[in-house]
């Protein structure tokens, strides 16, 4: 039987292995622990292109959704930009619990193909990358709610909320930590 520390370390190792090398900031380039704000750091790493910075720093979601619906941006392009930014954020503040990049890439490609062939968006959130908190189930991944005893017990289906988000065109790509108060 494994200790909780061993289970936690194995989950961390599994998660880190899912982060592409090109999305990681070199350890020597990370800001000092004493840095008070890292809000601007992702745009200065060189990992994000100018266009990806533009995408991820769009002021409001309605503008981003309009640009997706008009094909100014492709869902796959927006997803890649947010995946990179999430990986940079993860190195700074450790928010990610589960990573779903491959599934998200497939869904984004499907949405792009659908828009191209029909001229219509799937729903009001068409192509919007979305993180969900770790209490929500995404088929094939753990929903630990912050409890180590729920690790390594993949969900067999999506939560109703995740199903609704996907039907509306959203692209779930990561799960994030919960506050201790939940």
C-alpha positions in Angstrom: 0.0 0.0 0.0 1.3 3.4 -0.9 1.5 6.3 1.5 -0.4 9.5 0.7 3.0 11.2 0.0 3.8 8.6 -2.6 0.4 8.9 -4.3 0.7 12.7 -4.4 4.2 12.5 -5.8 3.1 10.1 -8.5 0.2 12.3 -9.5 2.5 15.4 -9.7 5.0 13.4 -11.8 2.1 12.3 -14.1 0.8 15.8 -14.5 4.2 17.4 -15.1 4.9 14.8 -17.9 1.8 16.2 -19.8 3.3 19.7 -20.1 5.1 20.0 -23.4 8.8 21.1 -23.1 8.2 24.1 -25.4 5.6 25.4 -22.9 8.0 25.4 -19.9 10.0 28.4 -18.7 13.6 27.6 -17.9 14.1 27.4 -14.1 16.8 30.0 -14.2 14.3 32.4 -15.9 11.6 32.1 -13.3 11.0 35.2 -11.1 12.3 35.3 -7.6 9.9 33.9 -4.9 9.9 37.4 -3.4 8.3 38.9 -6.6 5.0 40.4 -5.6 3.2 40.2 -9.0 3.7 37.9 -11.9 0.7 39.1 -13.9 2.9 40.4 -16.8 5.5 37.5 -16.7 3.9 35.2 -19.3 4.1 37.8 -22.0 7.8 38.3 -21.4 8.9 34.6 -21.5 9.2 34.3 -25.2 7.0 31.2 -25.1 3.9 33.1 -26.4 4.0 34.7 -29.8 2.8 38.3 -30.2 -0.5 36.9 -31.5 -0.9 34.5 -28.6 -0.2 37.4 -26.1 -3.0 39.3 -28.0 -5.3 36.4 -27.7 -4.7 35.6 -24.0 -4.8 39.3 -23.0 -8.1 40.1 -24.8 -9.9 42.3 -22.4 -13.3 40.6 -22.4 -14.7 37.2 -23.4 -17.3 38.6 -25.7 -14.6 40.1 -27.9 -12.8 36.8 -28.0 -16.0 34.9 -28.8 -16.8 37.4 -31.7 -13.3 36.8 -33.1 -13.7 33.0 -32.9 -17.2 33.2 -34.5 -15.9 35.3 -37.4 -12.9 33.0 -37.9 -10.5 35.9 -37.0 -9.1 33.3 -34.6 -9.3 29.5 -35.0 -10.4 27.5 -31.9 -7.2 25.5 -32.2 -5.1 28.6 -32.2 -6.8 30.1 -29.2 -6.6 26.8 -27.3 -2.8 26.6 -27.9 -2.3 30.1 -26.7 -4.2 29.4 -23.5 -2.5 26.1 -22.9 0.9 27.8 -23.1 -0.3 30.5 -20.7 -1.7 27.9 -18.3 1.6 26.0 -18.3 3.5 29.2 -17.5 1.0 30.0 -14.7 1.4 26.5 -13.4 5.2 27.0 -13.0 4.5 30.1 -11.0 1.6 29.3 -8.8 0.8 25.6 -9.3 -3.0 25.8 -10.2 -3.3 22.8 -12.4 -4.5 19.4 -11.1 -5.4 17.7 -14.4 -4.3 18.4 -18.0 -6.5 17.5 -21.0 -4.5 18.9 -23.9 -4.9 16.1 -26.4 -8.7 15.8 -25.9 -9.0 19.6 -26.1 -7.0 19.7 -29.3 -9.4 17.2 -30.9 -12.4 19.1 -29.8 -11.0 22.5 -31.0 -10.2 20.9 -34.4 -13.7 19.5 -34.6 -15.2 23.0 -33.8 -13.0 24.6 -36.5 -14.1 22.1 -39.0 -17.7 22.5 -38.1 -17.5 26.3 -38.4 -15.7 26.0 -41.8 -18.2 23.5 -43.2 -21.5 25.0 -41.9 -20.6 28.7 -41.3 -22.2 28.4 -37.9 -20.9 28.2 -34.4 -21.8 25.2 -32.2 -23.0 27.4 -29.4 -22.5 30.7 -27.6 -19.1 29.6 -26.2 -17.8 28.2 -29.5 -14.0 27.6 -29.2 -13.6 29.2 -25.8 -10.9 27.3 -23.8 -12.1 26.7 -20.3 -10.7 25.4 -17.1 -13.0 23.7 -14.6 -12.4 23.3 -10.9 -11.4 19.8 -9.7 -14.8 19.0 -8.2 -16.2 18.6 -11.8 -15.8 15.3 -13.6 -14.2 15.0 -17.0 -14.3 11.6 -18.4 -11.0 9.8 -18.0 -9.5 12.0 -15.3 -9.7 12.2 -11.5 -12.0 14.5 -9.7 -10.2 14.5 -6.3 -11.9 17.6 -4.8 -8.5 18.0 -3.1 -8.6 14.6 -1.4 -5.7 12.2 -2.1 -8.0 9.3 -1.4 -9.8 10.1 -4.7 -6.7 10.1 -6.8 -6.3 7.4 -9.5 -10.0 6.9 -9.8 -10.8 8.3 -13.2 -14.4 9.5 -13.9 -16.4 7.4 -16.3 -18.4 10.4 -17.6 -18.5 14.1 -17.7 -20.3 16.1 -15.1 -23.5 17.7 -16.3 -21.9 21.1 -16.2 -19.0 19.9 -18.4 -21.5 18.4 -20.8 -23.4 21.7 -21.0 -20.2 23.7 -21.6 -19.1 21.4 -24.4 -22.6 21.6 -26.0 -22.3 25.4 -25.9 -18.9 25.0 -27.7 -16.5 25.5 -24.8 -13.2 23.5 -24.8 -12.3 22.2 -21.3 -8.5 21.8 -21.3 -7.4 21.8 -17.6 -8.7 21.3 -14.1 -7.6 23.6 -11.4 -7.2 23.5 -7.6 -9.9 24.2 -5.1 -9.7 26.5 -2.2 -9.4 24.9 1.2 -12.8 26.2 2.2 -14.7 24.0 -0.3 
